[in-house]
Amino acid sequence: MKKKLLLLTSIMTILVILAACGKDVPDDLDWQVQDFTYTEHTNSEFGLNDLEGKVWIADFIFTNCETVCPPMTANMAQLQEKLKDADVEVELVSFSVDPERDTPEKLVSFSEKFDADLSNWHFLTGYDGDEIQEFAKNSFQTLALPDPNSDQFTHGTSFYLVNKEGIVVKKYSGVSNVPFEEIVDDVKALQ
């Protein structure tokens, strides 16, 4: 009887220790990112294969945006700093929804307004409007549509967390009340 009680106590102790050490791995969503190869702000090709085996965070922006893109990009820059301070390896990817106007040079100029560190933040263009619409819809379940009454675009305002297998596992507000610490913790859990 004592041996059984000791064994049971040992098993329970191990389970409690394991539970305390485990991190909740984000898995709210399960959206496969479609393969892509686009043009990076450096004017070179950049695609899903460059992100293979890496955790990354994506968003959709355009440089001519008059509403949500500046605060989103400022928030992504703040997130980049927080991730760097936490010594967390992650790639950031901003897809332009206005590829006709957003040349690599314009994307670099835009990124400079927010002190973006371009060593791990990739601003992408080099596709047509229909392609980014389909990509946003199929991979991130979001819109990327031109506004028929202006030169603006309707697009998602979330930050999307993508795991090492290229699966979107979670999304967060990118405009206001950005849960910076939660994102940092979620990225750590996926490492």
Beta strands, then each sheet from edge to edge (+ up, - down):
strand 1: 31-32
strand 2: 37-40
strand 3: 45-47
strand 4: 56-61
strand 5: 91-96
strand 6: 121-125
strand 7: 144-146
strand 8: 153-155
strand 9: 158-162
strand 10: 167-173
sheet 1: 1+ 10- 9+ 4- 5- 6- 2+ 3-
sheet 2: 7+ 8-
end
